[in-house]
């Protein structure tokens, strides 16, 4: 049951998001540490590049493709989690879990 005053959709987004961000955070941290040790970043530091420039010119452009791919790969598991929540809590809104349940039981 959703707490009063909080829409169910917002609650589902918050629950799925709270379980979905730790894997992405691990990838971002690991890739940032790896990029920090790459030759082009070390060279930029040696030439006196400021941290802001390092972040925007060297780290983020090399980090973004990995994060986008990993985030895209997480989408199906987040859809599955939402489906499991909608089956378990019998929400009235049409969700993937409701569609799967109705297809499995033959109630269309």
Backbone as a printed PyTorch tensor [residue, N CA C, xyz], in Angstrom:
tensor([[[  0.8280,  -1.1750,   0.0000],
         [  0.0000,   0.0000,   0.0000],
         [  0.8750,   1.2420,   0.0000]],

        [[  0.5970,   2.1500,  -0.8670],
         [  1.3670,   3.3940,  -0.9350],
         [  0.9580,   4.3110,   0.2120]],

        [[  1.9230,   5.0260,   0.7880],
         [  1.5730,   6.0000,   1.8190],
         [  0.6360,   7.0580,   1.2400]],

        [[ -0.2550,   7.5990,   2.0620],
         [ -1.2010,   8.6010,   1.5500],
         [ -0.4710,   9.8360,   1.0230]],

        [[ -0.9300,  10.3110,  -0.1010],
         [ -0.3690,  11.5190,  -0.6810],
         [  0.7660,  11.2650,  -1.6630]],

        [[  1.2660,  10.0310,  -1.7640],
         [  2.3390,   9.7140,  -2.7080],
         [  1.7530,   8.8740,  -3.8370]],

        [[  1.8440,   9.3550,  -5.0760],
         [  1.3260,   8.5610,  -6.1980],
         [  2.0810,   7.2370,  -6.3320]],

        [[  1.3730,   6.2080,  -6.7320],
         [  1.9920,   4.8810,  -6.8460],
         [  3.1050,   4.8590,  -7.8800]],

        [[  2.9160,   5.5760,  -8.9700],
         [  3.9450,   5.6000, -10.0040],
         [  5.2440,   6.1850,  -9.4550]],

        [[  5.1420,   7.2520,  -8.6840],
         [  6.3230,   7.8480,  -8.0590],
         [  6.9770,   6.8660,  -7.1010]],

        [[  6.1800,   6.1400,  -6.3590],
         [  6.7080,   5.1480,  -5.4240],
         [  7.4480,   4.0350,  -6.1600]],

        [[  6.8900,   3.5690,  -7.2710],
         [  7.5510,   2.5290,  -8.0640],
         [  8.8680,   3.0490,  -8.6240]],

        [[  8.8680,   4.2720,  -9.1310],
         [ 10.0970,   4.8650,  -9.6660],
         [ 11.1530,   4.9840,  -8.5750]],

        [[ 10.7640,   5.4000,  -7.3880],
         [ 11.7140,   5.5310,  -6.2850],
         [ 12.2880,   4.1840,  -5.8550]],

        [[ 11.4490,   3.1690,  -5.7790],
         [ 11.9200,   1.8460,  -5.3600],
         [ 12.8520,   1.2520,  -6.4140]],

        [[ 12.4430,   1.2980,  -7.6710],
         [ 13.2770,   0.7360,  -8.7370],
         [ 14.5790,   1.5370,  -8.8600]],

        [[ 14.4940,   2.8410,  -8.7550],
         [ 15.6960,   3.6710,  -8.8210],
         [ 16.6460,   3.4380,  -7.6690]],

        [[ 16.1110,   3.1940,  -6.4850],
         [ 16.9860,   2.9650,  -5.3370],
         [ 17.7510,   1.6560,  -5.4530]],

        [[ 17.1890,   0.6810,  -6.1600],
         [ 17.9060,  -0.5720,  -6.3760],
         [ 18.7240,  -0.5500,  -7.6610]],

        [[ 18.4860,   0.4120,  -8.5350],
         [ 19.1600,   0.4420,  -9.8180],
         [ 20.4310,   1.2590,  -9.8720]],

        [[ 20.6300,   2.1920,  -8.9540],
         [ 21.7960,   3.0550,  -9.0680],
         [ 23.0950,   2.4610,  -8.5520]],

        [[ 23.1420,   1.5370,  -7.5810],
         [ 24.4490,   1.0500,  -7.1110],
         [ 25.3230,   0.3880,  -8.1790]],

        [[ 24.7850,  -0.4390,  -9.0850],
         [ 25.6810,  -0.9930, -10.1200],
         [ 26.2770,   0.0820, -11.0260]],

        [[ 25.4940,   1.0780, -11.3660],
         [ 26.0090,   2.1600, -12.2080],
         [ 27.0570,   2.9580, -11.4480]],

        [[ 26.8340,   3.1840, -10.1610],
         [ 27.8100,   3.9120,  -9.3540],
         [ 29.1360,   3.1560,  -9.2800]],

        [[ 29.0810,   1.8310,  -9.1760],
         [ 30.3170,   1.0420,  -9.1540],
         [ 31.0770,   1.1590, -10.4650]],

        [[ 30.3640,   1.1070, -11.5810],
         [ 31.0140,   1.2330, -12.8880],
         [ 31.6310,   2.6160, -13.0470]],

        [[ 30.8990,   3.6500, -12.6580],
         [ 31.4130,   5.0140, -12.7750],
         [ 32.6720,   5.1790, -11.9220]],

        [[ 32.6410,   4.6820, -10.7060],
         [ 33.8100,   4.8200,  -9.8210],
         [ 35.0070,   4.0620, -10.3770]],

        [[ 34.8100,   2.8270, -10.7980],
         [ 35.9160,   2.0250, -11.3190],
         [ 36.5000,   2.6380, -12.5890]],

        [[ 35.6560,   3.0910, -13.4850],
         [ 36.1440,   3.6810, -14.7260],
         [ 36.8350,   5.0180, -14.4830]],

        [[ 36.3450,   5.7910, -13.5210],
         [ 36.9860,   7.0630, -13.1980],
         [ 38.3720,   6.8250, -12.6280]],

        [[ 38.4990,   5.8470, -11.7600],
         [ 39.8160,   5.5220, -11.2030],
         [ 40.7500,   5.0390, -12.3070]],

        [[ 40.2520,   4.2210, -13.2120],
         [ 41.0810,   3.7280, -14.3200],
         [ 41.4800,   4.8710, -15.2610]],

        [[ 40.5570,   5.7680, -15.5530],
         [ 40.8680,   6.8900, -16.4390],
         [ 41.8600,   7.8550, -15.7970]],

        [[ 41.7940,   7.9950, -14.5030],
         [ 42.6930,   8.9170, -13.8050],
         [ 44.1550,   8.4950, -13.9740]],

        [[ 44.3810,   7.2100, -14.2040],
         [ 45.7430,   6.6950, -14.3440],
         [ 46.1830,   6.5800, -15.7970]],

        [[ 45.3270,   6.9390, -16.7370],
         [ 45.6890,   6.8510, -18.1480],
         [ 46.7090,   7.9300, -18.5050]],

        [[ 47.4650,   7.6730, -19.5540],
         [ 48.5710,   8.5430, -19.9400],
         [ 48.1190,   9.9600, -20.2810]],

        [[ 47.0220,  10.1010, -21.0120],
         [ 46.5900,  11.4420, -21.4190],
         [ 46.1360,  12.2850, -20.2290]],

        [[ 45.5920,  11.6650, -19.1900],
         [ 45.1980,  12.4190, -18.0040],
         [ 46.4330,  12.8090, -17.2000]],

        [[ 47.3630,  11.8820, -17.0590],
         [ 48.6060,  12.1820, -16.3460],
         [ 49.3630,  13.2970, -17.0640]],

        [[ 49.3720,  13.2650, -18.3930],
         [ 50.0400,  14.3160, -19.1620],
         [ 49.3430,  15.6600, -18.9700]],

        [[ 48.0260,  15.6650, -18.9420],
         [ 47.2960,  16.9200, -18.7310],
         [ 47.5760,  17.4850, -17.3480]],

        [[ 47.6800,  16.6220, -16.3510],
         [ 48.0130,  17.0760, -14.9970],
         [ 49.4200,  17.6550, -14.9820]],

        [[ 50.3510,  16.9910, -15.6700],
         [ 51.7340,  17.4760, -15.7240],
         [ 51.8300,  18.8280, -16.4120]],

        [[ 50.9530,  19.0800, -17.3670],
         [ 50.9440,  20.3670, -18.0600],
         [ 50.2030,  21.4500, -17.2860]],

        [[ 49.6220,  21.0850, -16.1450],
         [ 48.9780,  22.0750, -15.2880],
         [ 47.4900,  22.2390, -15.5010]],

        [[ 46.8340,  21.2610, -16.0550],
         [ 45.3800,  21.3570, -16.2530],
         [ 44.6700,  21.3670, -14.9060]],

        [[ 43.6860,  22.1960, -14.7930],
         [ 42.9120,  22.2910, -13.5530],
         [ 41.9330,  21.1140, -13.4610]],

        [[ 41.4970,  20.7720, -12.2420],
         [ 40.5790,  19.6290, -12.0720],
         [ 39.2970,  19.7520, -12.8960]],

        [[ 38.7580,  20.9600, -12.9890],
         [ 37.5290,  21.1650, -13.7720],
         [ 37.7640,  20.8150, -15.2290]],

        [[ 38.8850,  21.2430, -15.7800],
         [ 39.2120,  20.9340, -17.1850],
         [ 39.4610,  19.4390, -17.3640]],

        [[ 40.1400,  18.8180, -16.4100],
         [ 40.3720,  17.3700, -16.4820],
         [ 39.0510,  16.6130, -16.5410]],

        [[ 38.1290,  17.0300, -15.6900],
         [ 36.8370,  16.3570, -15.6420],
         [ 36.0820,  16.5010, -16.9560]],

        [[ 35.9360,  17.7340, -17.4540],
         [ 35.1010,  17.9880, -18.6210],
         [ 35.7630,  17.6240, -19.9460]],

        [[ 37.0820,  17.7170, -20.0340],
         [ 37.7560,  17.4740, -21.3110],
         [ 38.3240,  16.0690, -21.4500]],

        [[ 38.6040,  15.3970, -20.3240],
         [ 39.2950,  14.1220, -20.4170],
         [ 38.5150,  12.9570, -19.8020]],

        [[ 37.9630,  13.1500, -18.6310],
         [ 37.3300,  12.0300, -17.9300],
         [ 35.9060,  11.7910, -18.4370]],

        [[ 35.0490,  12.8010, -18.4110],
         [ 33.6470,  12.6080, -18.7970],
         [ 33.4520,  12.1370, -20.2460]],

        [[ 34.1740,  12.6880, -21.2270],
         [ 33.9740,  12.1730, -22.5940],
         [ 34.3630,  10.6980, -22.7420]],

        [[ 35.2990,  10.2300, -21.9490],
         [ 35.6900,   8.8300, -22.0140],
         [ 34.8340,   7.9440, -21.1190]],

        [[ 34.1610,   8.5300, -20.1740],
         [ 33.3210,   7.7810, -19.2380],
         [ 31.8910,   7.6200, -19.7560]],

        [[ 31.3950,   8.6170, -20.4450],
         [ 29.9960,   8.6390, -20.8770],
         [ 29.5690,   7.4360, -21.7150]],

        [[ 30.3380,   7.0080, -22.7310],
         [ 29.8770,   5.8470, -23.5130],
         [ 29.7280,   4.5810, -22.6780]],

        [[ 30.6330,   4.3450, -21.7550],
         [ 30.5480,   3.1500, -20.9110],
         [ 29.3140,   3.1900, -20.0120]],

        [[ 29.0500,   4.3600, -19.4690],
         [ 27.8950,   4.5020, -18.5780],
         [ 26.5920,   4.3470, -19.3640]],

        [[ 26.5240,   4.9040, -20.5620],
         [ 25.3130,   4.7760, -21.3770],
         [ 25.0540,   3.3240, -21.7560]],

        [[ 26.0990,   2.6010, -22.1340],
         [ 25.9240,   1.1910, -22.4940],
         [ 25.4860,   0.3870, -21.2760]],

        [[ 26.1470,   0.6050, -20.1410],
         [ 25.7860,  -0.1390, -18.9370],
         [ 24.3660,   0.1980, -18.4900]],

        [[ 24.0060,   1.4760, -18.5430],
         [ 22.6460,   1.8690, -18.1840],
         [ 21.6100,   1.2610, -19.0980]],

        [[ 21.9270,   1.1820, -20.3920],
         [ 21.0260,   0.5550, -21.3470],
         [ 20.8520,  -0.9290, -21.0480]],

        [[ 21.9320,  -1.5710, -20.6280],
         [ 21.8550,  -2.9930, -20.2950],
         [ 21.0670,  -3.2410, -19.0080]],

        [[ 20.9550,  -2.2430, -18.1460],
         [ 20.1960,  -2.3830, -16.9050],
         [ 18.6960,  -2.1930, -17.0920]],

        [[ 18.2950,  -1.5760, -18.1860],
         [ 16.8750,  -1.2850, -18.4080],
         [ 16.0030,  -2.5430, -18.3350]],

        [[ 16.3670,  -3.6570, -18.9900],
         [ 15.5020,  -4.8440, -18.8930],
         [ 15.3390,  -5.3720, -17.4680]],

        [[ 16.3960,  -5.3130, -16.6810],
         [ 16.2600,  -5.7930, -15.2990],
         [ 15.3740,  -4.8520, -14.4800]],

        [[ 15.4310,  -3.5600, -14.7670],
         [ 14.5620,  -2.6170, -14.0600],
         [ 13.1020,  -2.8330, -14.4740]],

        [[ 12.8710,  -3.1510, -15.7430],
         [ 11.5060,  -3.4640, -16.2010],
         [ 11.0130,  -4.7300, -15.5060]],

        [[ 11.8830,  -5.7220, -15.3860],
         [ 11.5210,  -6.9500, -14.6710],
         [ 11.2190,  -6.6960, -13.2120]],

        [[ 11.9910,  -5.8130, -12.5730],
         [ 11.7320,  -5.4840, -11.1750],
         [ 10.3730,  -4.7860, -11.0270]],

        [[ 10.0790,  -3.8800, -11.9510],
         [  8.7800,  -3.1960, -11.9170],
         [  7.6520,  -4.1940, -12.1310]],

        [[  7.8710,  -5.1520, -13.0140],
         [  6.8510,  -6.1730, -13.2620],
         [  6.6230,  -7.0240, -12.0170]],

        [[  7.6900,  -7.4020, -11.3470],
         [  7.5590,  -8.1930, -10.1220],
         [  6.8230,  -7.4080,  -9.0420]],

        [[  7.1190,  -6.1240,  -8.9330],
         [  6.4120,  -5.2990,  -7.9450],
         [  4.9320,  -5.1770,  -8.2820]],

        [[  4.6070,  -5.0370,  -9.5630],
         [  3.1990,  -4.8570,  -9.9180],
         [  2.4280,  -6.1620,  -9.7630]],

        [[  3.0660,  -7.3210,  -9.9650],
         [  2.3920,  -8.5990,  -9.7290],
         [  2.1890,  -8.8050,  -8.2370]],

        [[  3.2210,  -8.5150,  -7.4600],
         [  3.1740,  -8.7700,  -6.0160],
         [  2.1600,  -7.8800,  -5.3000]],

        [[  1.9570,  -6.6650,  -5.7800],
         [  1.1030,  -5.7310,  -5.0510],
         [ -0.2270,  -5.4510,  -5.7280]],

        [[ -0.5160,  -6.1290,  -6.8080],
         [ -1.8190,  -6.0340,  -7.4720],
         [ -2.2590,  -4.5830,  -7.7030]],

        [[ -1.4070,  -3.8210,  -8.3400],
         [ -1.7670,  -2.4280,  -8.6000],
         [ -2.7960,  -2.3680,  -9.7200]],

        [[ -3.6070,  -1.3340,  -9.7060],
         [ -4.6830,  -1.2130, -10.6840],
         [ -4.1910,  -0.6350, -12.0040]],

        [[ -3.0340,   0.0230, -11.9920],
         [ -2.4960,   0.6240, -13.2110],
         [ -1.8820,  -0.4700, -14.0770]],

        [[ -2.0070,  -0.3250, -15.4060],
         [ -1.4610,  -1.3170, -16.3200],
         [  0.0600,  -1.2600, -16.3010]],

        [[  0.6830,  -2.3340, -15.8530],
         [  2.1350,  -2.4580, -15.8180],
         [  2.5180,  -3.7290, -16.5430]],

        [[  3.7930,  -3.9080, -16.8010],
         [  4.2870,  -5.1060, -17.4770],
         [  3.9490,  -6.3630, -16.6770]],

        [[  4.0200,  -6.2700, -15.3590],
         [  3.7100,  -7.4350, -14.5310],
         [  2.2750,  -7.8780, -14.6870]],

        [[  1.3650,  -6.9360, -14.7780],
         [ -0.0480,  -7.2510, -14.9630],
         [ -0.2640,  -7.9160, -16.3200]],

        [[  0.4080,  -7.4150, -17.3520],
         [  0.2820,  -7.9880, -18.6870],
         [  0.8190,  -9.4190, -18.6960]],

        [[  1.9600,  -9.6520, -18.0560],
         [  2.5450, -10.9950, -18.0030],
         [  1.6380, -11.9370, -17.2230]],

        [[  1.0990, -11.4730, -16.0940],
         [  0.2380, -12.3090, -15.2800],
         [ -1.0320, -12.6950, -16.0290]],

        [[ -1.6430, -11.7200, -16.7040],
         [ -2.8630, -12.0160, -17.4450],
         [ -2.5960, -12.9490, -18.6160]],

        [[ -1.4460, -12.8110, -19.2600],
         [ -1.0980, -13.7080, -20.3430],
         [ -0.8390, -15.1320, -19.8520]],

        [[ -0.2410, -15.2560, -18.6630],
         [  0.0710, -16.5700, -18.1200],
         [ -1.1720, -17.2840, -17.6310]],

        [[ -2.1370, -16.5540, -17.0820],
         [ -3.3140, -17.1870, -16.5390],
         [ -4.4640, -17.2770, -17.5490]],

        [[ -4.3080, -16.6080, -18.6850],
         [ -5.3440, -16.6600, -19.7140],
         [ -6.4830, -15.6870, -19.4750]],

        [[ -6.3350, -14.7540, -18.5340],
         [ -7.3800, -13.7500, -18.2760],
         [ -7.0450, -12.4910, -19.0800]],

        [[ -7.6840, -12.3030, -20.1970],
         [ -7.4020, -11.1230, -21.0250],
         [ -8.5790, -10.1940, -21.0580]]])
